[in-house]
Amino acid sequence: MNKISNNDFLALTRANEYFLTPFSIDHPQCDIDILATGVIYFCPKNIIDNQRKKAIVISCAIHGNETAPIEICNDIISDLLSNNINLQHPTLFIFGNPPAINIGERFVEENLNRLFSGMRSSDNNDYDPTLNKERVRAAELEKLVTEFYQKHPDAERTHYDLHTAIRDSAHEKFAVYPFIHGKPWHKEQFEIVRSMGVTTFLLMQKPATTFSYYSSNIHGAHSFTIELGKVRPFGENDQTKFAASKQTIINLISGQEVDIHQFDASNYQFMSVHKEVVKHNDSFKLTFSDDVANFTAFNQGDVFAIEDDVEIKADTNGEAIVFPNANVANGQRAMLTVIPVNIDNNLV
Ligand SMILES: [Zn+2]
């Protein structure tokens, strides 16, 4: 019988960063399969017939240096293995990029969160899925997520992709709600994510190459990229800041529901993308320093960035910056700007 020593799935993952032969674990309450390195599937042996059915994906380490979500997931996996959590719903945990975890970097060769669905769409014939190991991993994760959801065809699909951000944020925690093509936003999902301590939502208006857009668009999952705080090395995360997020995930997988009647739009900051700033060449530079926080608002006419002597300016008062990073490759997004938006008329 195979086992995970000390119930430490992260240690097993880090010791097998590119490949792990799949195996199963005997457990009194759950079927447990290690499907690939960093990917572990739990399914209750007895799913109650009349209960609401969900299939839940919890991913972290899509960026290898974002340690707080990795620690949260590893703790929960450990508690599941030692039968300390009463699992009610099939759940797939994913450590996205194990080699990047091992070197303490965001990625090894290419940002994994730019390599999902959109990159392989029919209008992108140039995409070589074998070019590097991150591309191979993106395809593997898509396959495993597909098989997971197919295994539970009548379950409601959800996916929470957990991250921490490179820079400080004026809103410490925030979530990206991927583009849902005009479908309504879900109060219940807002309440679930709010119970993680997240009240700021960035509502995207176009397809993306992220993991959360992939599961939302291809599988119809309620899916989010959730930024839980700031990047720090292993062991340096203040666990009290992540306690609500961890408890929310435990509640989710053990079948405890949020109260949708608690939803009140005034508890939230809903933001929509105003501009996507793409870096075209090496002359691109941001006008503000690295310690300016995400969601810092600018005034109309303020200059965000300069490229080839062209100034990129705020169009309106309150236009705020998100994910600025002048070090991206040429042709990639270097920053978003966002503005507040009212979503009352498209909520269920
Ligand atoms: Zn990240």
Boltz pocket constraint, residues with backbone or C-beta under 6 A from the ligand:
constraints:
  - pocket:
      binder: B
      contacts: [[A, 62], [A, 63], [A, 66], [A, 162], [A, 163], [A, 164], [A, 165]]
      max_distance: 6.0
